[in-house]
Amino acid sequence: MNEEGIKDNWTDDLTKVVTSWDYSNIPKNFNDQIKLAILDTLAVALAAQSLPDVQQMNFLYQGQSRGSGQLWWSQKKVSPLDAAFLNSYASHRLDFDCIMYGTYGHPTIMLLPVLSSMYSDLELNGEDLINATIIGLEFMSVIGSVFGESLRINRLHPTPILGGLASTAALGWMLNFSKKQMDSALSLTSSTVIGFKSSFGSIAKPYQVGMATRASLASAMTIFNNQEVNLQDTWLSNLKLISGNKFSNYPVKRFGDPWILNHFNFMFKYYPCCGYFHHAMNELQRVLHSSNVSFGNLYKVKLVLPRFIKDASIYERPKNFTESQFSIHFNAGLVIAFGEATLDYFTEEYVHDYHVLKAMNMIEIEYRENEDCINEENLFSGKAYLYTSSGEVFEDQLILSDYGTPTDFNRMIKKFTECANPYLTDVQISEFLELILNLEETISKDWRSFWNNMVINKKHFKKY
């Protein structure tokens, strides 16, 4: 798309539509997907509570901040702004959180911390939370259709940029912003949020997401409290500047026509690593099992993969767990060495494991241009070649994309339970799941009661 393809009134139309959108026109058939995404976000935030940097951040802000903002998986409260930062940081720290195709990122790790930070003050109910999340997802997909690809090309992380604007829009909609208020809040947010691909594999990645989440809440609350910012409607020009005045070749998506959730499901992660690796890992596991080739009989594994996986694989030889999350060599090595990748293998110990290192040395990767890896079903594909010490070669196709994970409460409950054990008791787990599964019927008092009685077992924190 060239610049002429974006009408001068594009943002004017968008904010006009969002601010006038009636909650009764939000489809109810998306509720189960949203509840799964909320469950997933809170699960991965819980799993991250054992990390030293998460504990240090929580300790630092608890000592300096007071307010009504609920710190997840704690009885502690901080200011709403600090709660938004800390909860978002923890949610993204393990890179275990869900993504949504079409939004170009991880939407719920920003939307949920922003909305939940004001949950008690605004006396919201579960239906409010679901509806505002859907509005935020849709807004993020609209601006992602224009700027998402160019942000990636410019080596920026789209999540804090697009997710920050979407979070402001979602909260602004929930606060019944006028069009002028929405434009002002979005313009303020666009001047403060940023994220760089160079942060991948370090705590700077979740830190940038957390700070953008905090900024998106601050922008909305600044306008809500009748502060004049004198930015007019500058958020589109700011996005153009950040993206290098480059635009996607895809048509501009219309808000709610169709809804992004009609086209895509969330992609829920079952490994704490970059989402671009998951299909490759699952497919490699399938190929190894179907060929019945043992690790001891392998001497080389050649993978043919699209370039977008290379762009996400920052570290060929990671030195620690955080770097290993952005290494296709490490993650494929886990599958080759052990025949599968389970949550237990994603620790500092396995980054230096002899079998994993041996498997990584077997891997040869050929990268091809993304457009050359799209099959007849319009999905990304690749190839795997297994070379055995007995001279055999096994070849198979790899399917490397889909349209998201179909709604599966049982699998997500299993993931939550894995993240929660042994930090929560069975009673706590059951109580939490009951709240999520019946989210539409909850009120803010229900959540205040739950968090006020929340005590997690810190003696068994997992060491990543």
RAZIWO-V892276 format. One record per pair of residues at least 24 apart in sequence whose ideal C-beta (glycine too) atoms are under 8 Angstrom apart, sorted by the first residue. I is the first residue (numbers start at 1). J is the second residue. If there is no record, write none. Layout:
I/J ; I/J
This chain:
1/146 ; 1/247 ; 1/248 ; 1/249 ; 1/250 ; 1/251 ; 1/252 ; 2/247 ; 3/240 ; 3/245 ; 3/247 ; 5/247 ; 5/252 ; 6/146 ; 6/236 ; 6/247 ; 6/252 ; 10/236 ; 10/252 ; 11/183 ; 11/186 ; 11/233 ; 11/235 ; 11/236 ; 12/233 ; 14/139 ; 14/142 ; 14/143 ; 14/255 ; 15/169 ; 15/179 ; 15/182 ; 15/183 ; 15/186 ; 15/233 ; 16/179 ; 17/255 ; 17/256 ; 18/135 ; 18/139 ; 18/169 ; 18/172 ; 18/173 ; 18/182 ; 18/255 ; 19/172 ; 19/173 ; 19/177 ; 19/178 ; 19/179 ; 19/181 ; 19/182 ; 20/179 ; 21/135 ; 21/173 ; 21/255 ; 21/256 ; 23/131 ; 25/256 ; 26/131 ; 26/134 ; 26/135 ; 27/134 ; 27/259 ; 27/261 ; 30/130 ; 30/134 ; 30/259 ; 30/261 ; 31/130 ; 31/439 ; 31/440 ; 32/407 ; 32/409 ; 33/261 ; 33/265 ; 33/266 ; 33/407 ; 34/130 ; 34/133 ; 34/134 ; 35/130 ; 35/436 ; 35/437 ; 35/439 ; 36/266 ; 36/268 ; 36/407 ; 36/408 ; 36/409 ; 36/412 ; 37/98 ; 37/108 ; 37/112 ; 37/133 ; 37/266 ; 38/108 ; 38/112 ; 38/129 ; 38/133 ; 38/436 ; 38/439 ; 39/412 ; 39/413 ; 39/416 ; 39/433 ; 39/436 ; 40/97 ; 40/98 ; 40/108 ; 40/266 ; 40/268 ; 40/412 ; 40/415 ; 40/416 ; 41/91 ; 41/97 ; 41/98 ; 41/108 ; 41/109 ; 41/112 ; 42/72 ; 42/73 ; 42/91 ; 42/112 ; 42/416 ; 42/432 ; 42/436 ; 43/412 ; 43/415 ; 43/416 ; 43/419 ; 43/420 ; 44/90 ; 44/91 ; 44/94 ; 44/96 ; 44/97 ; 44/272 ; 44/419 ; 45/72 ; 45/73 ; 45/87 ; 45/90 ; 45/91 ; 46/72 ; 46/73 ; 46/419 ; 46/420 ; 46/423 ; 46/424 ; 46/456 ; 47/94 ; 47/96 ; 47/272 ; 47/419 ; 47/462 ; 48/90 ; 48/91 ; 48/93 ; 48/94 ; 48/96 ; 49/73 ; 49/90 ; 49/423 ; 49/456 ; 49/458 ; 49/461 ; 50/423 ; 50/458 ; 50/461 ; 50/462 ; 50/463 ; 50/464 ; 51/93 ; 51/94 ; 51/464 ; 53/93 ; 53/203 ; 54/89 ; 54/90 ; 54/93 ; 57/86 ; 57/89 ; 58/86 ; 61/85 ; 61/86 ; 68/120 ; 68/121 ; 69/117 ; 70/116 ; 70/117 ; 70/119 ; 70/120 ; 70/447 ; 70/448 ; 70/451 ; 72/116 ; 72/451 ; 73/423 ; 73/454 ; 73/456 ; 74/451 ; 74/454 ; 74/456 ; 75/451 ; 75/452 ; 75/453 ; 75/454 ; 75/455 ; 80/117 ; 80/118 ; 80/121 ; 80/217 ; 80/221 ; 81/117 ; 81/214 ; 81/217 ; 81/218 ; 81/221 ; 82/214 ; 83/113 ; 83/116 ; 83/117 ; 84/113 ; 84/114 ; 84/117 ; 84/210 ; 84/213 ; 84/214 ; 84/216 ; 84/217 ; 85/113 ; 85/210 ; 85/211 ; 85/213 ; 85/214 ; 86/210 ; 87/112 ; 87/113 ; 87/116 ; 87/117 ; 87/213 ; 88/113 ; 88/206 ; 88/209 ; 88/210 ; 88/213 ; 88/214 ; 89/206 ; 89/207 ; 89/209 ; 89/210 ; 90/206 ; 91/206 ; 92/159 ; 92/205 ; 92/206 ; 92/209 ; 92/210 ; 93/203 ; 93/206 ; 94/272 ; 94/325 ; 94/464 ; 95/205 ; 95/269 ; 95/272 ; 95/273 ; 95/274 ; 95/275 ; 95/325 ; 96/269 ; 96/271 ; 96/272 ; 97/269 ; 98/266 ; 98/267 ; 98/268 ; 98/269 ; 99/266 ; 99/267 ; 99/269 ; 99/275 ; 100/137 ; 100/140 ; 100/141 ; 100/260 ; 100/264 ; 100/266 ; 100/267 ; 100/404 ; 101/264 ; 101/267 ; 101/403 ; 101/404 ; 102/141 ; 102/144 ; 102/145 ; 102/253 ; 102/260 ; 102/263 ; 102/264 ; 103/137 ; 103/140 ; 103/141 ; 103/144 ; 103/148 ; 103/162 ; 103/163 ; 103/166 ; 103/260 ; 104/140 ; 104/144 ; 104/148 ; 104/149 ; 104/151 ; 104/152 ; 104/158 ; 104/159 ; 104/162 ; 105/140 ; 105/144 ; 105/148 ; 105/157 ; 105/158 ; 105/159 ; 105/162 ; 105/163 ; 106/159 ; 106/163 ; 106/209 ; 107/136 ; 107/137 ; 107/140 ; 107/159 ; 107/163 ; 107/166 ; 108/133 ; 108/266 ; 109/159 ; 109/163 ; 109/209 ; 109/213 ; 110/159 ; 110/160 ; 110/163 ; 110/164 ; 110/166 ; 110/167 ; 110/209 ; 110/212 ; 110/213 ; 110/216 ; 111/136 ; 111/137 ; 111/163 ; 111/166 ; 111/167 ; 111/170 ; 113/213 ; 113/217 ; 114/167 ; 114/168 ; 114/170 ; 114/171 ; 114/213 ; 114/216 ; 114/217 ; 114/220 ; 115/167 ; 115/170 ; 115/171 ; 115/174 ; 117/217 ; 118/171 ; 118/217 ; 118/221 ; 119/444 ; 119/447 ; 120/444 ; 120/447 ; 120/448 ; 122/174 ; 122/175 ; 122/444 ; 123/443 ; 123/444 ; 124/174 ; 124/443 ; 124/444 ; 125/442 ; 125/443 ; 125/444 ; 126/438 ; 126/439 ; 126/440 ; 126/441 ; 126/442 ; 126/443 ; 127/439 ; 127/440 ; 128/174 ; 129/439 ; 130/439 ; 130/440 ; 131/174 ; 132/170 ; 132/171 ; 132/173 ; 132/174 ; 133/170 ; 134/259 ; 134/261 ; 135/169 ; 135/170 ; 135/173 ; 135/174 ; 136/166 ; 136/167 ; 136/169 ; 136/170 ; 137/166 ; 137/260 ; 137/261 ; 138/255 ; 138/256 ; 138/259 ; 138/260 ; 138/261 ; 139/165 ; 139/166 ; 139/169 ; 139/170 ; 139/255 ; 140/165 ; 140/166 ; 141/253 ; 141/260 ; 142/252 ; 142/253 ; 142/254 ; 142/255 ; 143/239 ; 144/253 ; 145/248 ; 145/250 ; 145/251 ; 145/252 ; 145/253 ; 146/239 ; 146/247 ; 146/248 ; 146/252 ; 147/239 ; 147/242 ; 147/243 ; 147/247 ; 147/248 ; 148/248 ; 149/248 ; 149/249 ; 149/250 ; 150/243 ; 150/244 ; 150/246 ; 150/247 ; 150/248 ; 151/242 ; 151/243 ; 152/197 ; 152/311 ; 153/244 ; 153/246 ; 154/242 ; 154/243 ; 154/244 ; 154/246 ; 155/196 ; 155/197 ; 155/198 ; 156/194 ; 156/195 ; 156/196 ; 156/197 ; 156/242 ; 156/243 ; 157/195 ; 157/196 ; 157/197 ; 157/199 ; 157/200 ; 157/205 ; 157/208 ; 157/209 ; 158/195 ; 159/195 ; 159/209 ; 159/212 ; 160/193 ; 160/194 ; 160/195 ; 160/208 ; 160/209 ; 160/211 ; 160/212 ; 160/213 ; 161/193 ; 161/194 ; 161/195 ; 161/212 ; 161/239 ; 161/242 ; 163/209 ; 163/212 ; 163/213 ; 163/216 ; 164/189 ; 164/190 ; 164/192 ; 164/193 ; 164/212 ; 164/213 ; 164/215 ; 164/216 ; 165/189 ; 165/190 ; 165/193 ; 165/216 ; 165/235 ; 165/239 ; 167/213 ; 167/216 ; 167/217 ; 167/220 ; 168/216 ; 168/217 ; 168/219 ; 168/220 ; 171/216 ; 171/217 ; 171/220 ; 172/220 ; 172/223 ; 175/220 ; 175/224 ; 177/220 ; 177/223 ; 177/224 ; 181/223 ; 181/224 ; 183/232 ; 183/233 ; 183/235 ; 184/223 ; 184/229 ; 184/231 ; 184/232 ; 184/233 ; 185/219 ; 185/220 ; 185/222 ; 185/223 ; 186/219 ; 186/235 ; 187/229 ; 187/231 ; 187/232 ; 187/233 ; 187/234 ; 187/235 ; 187/238 ; 188/219 ; 188/222 ; 188/223 ; 188/229 ; 188/231 ; 189/215 ; 189/216 ; 189/219 ; 189/220 ; 189/235 ; 190/234 ; 190/235 ; 190/238 ; 190/239 ; 190/242 ; 191/231 ; 191/234 ; 191/238 ; 192/218 ; 192/219 ; 194/242 ; 200/274 ; 200/312 ; 200/314 ; 200/326 ; 201/314 ; 201/315 ; 201/318 ; 201/322 ; 201/323 ; 201/325 ; 201/326 ; 202/322 ; 203/322 ; 263/403 ; 264/403 ; 264/404 ; 265/403 ; 265/404 ; 265/405 ; 265/406 ; 265/407 ; 266/404 ; 266/405 ; 267/402 ; 267/404 ; 267/405 ; 268/405 ; 268/411 ; 268/412 ; 268/415 ; 270/343 ; 270/415 ; 271/331 ; 271/341 ; 271/343 ; 271/346 ; 272/325 ; 272/343 ; 272/346 ; 273/324 ; 273/325 ; 273/326 ; 273/331 ; 273/346 ; 274/312 ; 274/313 ; 274/325 ; 274/326 ; 276/308 ; 276/309 ; 276/312 ; 277/309 ; 277/312 ; 277/313 ; 277/328 ; 277/331 ; 277/332 ; 279/380 ; 279/398 ; 279/399 ; 279/400 ; 279/401 ; 279/402 ; 280/305 ; 280/309 ; 280/328 ; 280/331 ; 280/332 ; 280/382 ; 280/398 ; 280/400 ; 281/331 ; 281/332 ; 281/334 ; 281/335 ; 281/341 ; 283/382 ; 283/384 ; 283/398 ; 283/399 ; 283/400 ; 284/332 ; 284/335 ; 284/336 ; 284/384 ; 284/398 ; 285/335 ; 285/339 ; 285/340 ; 285/341 ; 286/396 ; 287/384 ; 287/386 ; 287/394 ; 287/396 ; 287/398 ; 288/335 ; 288/336 ; 288/339 ; 288/386 ; 289/339 ; 290/396 ; 291/386 ; 291/394 ; 291/396 ; 293/386 ; 293/388 ; 293/392 ; 293/394 ; 295/336 ; 295/337 ; 295/338 ; 295/339 ; 295/355 ; 295/359 ; 297/388 ; 297/389 ; 297/390 ; 298/336 ; 298/362 ; 298/386 ; 298/387 ; 298/388 ; 298/389 ; 299/362 ; 299/387 ; 299/388 ; 299/389 ; 300/362 ; 300/364 ; 300/385 ; 300/387 ; 301/332 ; 301/336 ; 301/359 ; 301/362 ; 301/363 ; 301/364 ; 301/384 ; 301/385 ; 301/386 ; 301/387 ; 302/363 ; 302/364 ; 302/365 ; 302/366 ; 302/383 ; 302/384 ; 302/385 ; 302/387 ; 303/332 ; 303/363 ; 303/364 ; 303/365 ; 303/366 ; 303/382 ; 303/383 ; 303/384 ; 303/385 ; 303/398 ; 304/365 ; 304/366 ; 304/367 ; 304/368 ; 304/382 ; 304/383 ; 304/384 ; 304/385 ; 304/398 ; 305/365 ; 305/366 ; 305/367 ; 305/368 ; 305/373 ; 305/382 ; 305/398 ; 305/400 ; 306/367 ; 306/368 ; 306/369 ; 306/370 ; 306/372 ; 306/373 ; 306/380 ; 306/382 ; 306/400 ; 307/367 ; 307/368 ; 307/369 ; 307/370 ; 308/370 ; 308/380 ; 309/367 ; 309/400 ; 310/365 ; 310/367 ; 317/360 ; 318/351 ; 319/351 ; 320/348 ; 320/351 ; 321/346 ; 321/347 ; 321/348 ; 321/351 ; 321/464 ; 323/351 ; 324/351 ; 328/365 ; 329/360 ; 329/363 ; 329/365 ; 330/356 ; 330/360 ; 332/359 ; 332/360 ; 332/363 ; 333/357 ; 333/359 ; 333/360 ; 333/363 ; 334/359 ; 336/362 ; 336/363 ; 343/418 ; 346/464 ; 347/462 ; 347/463 ; 347/464 ; 348/463 ; 348/464 ; 373/400 ; 375/399 ; 409/437 ; 422/457 ; 422/460 ; 423/456 ; 423/457 ; 423/458 ; 423/460 ; 423/461 ; 424/456 ; 424/457 ; 425/457 ; 428/454
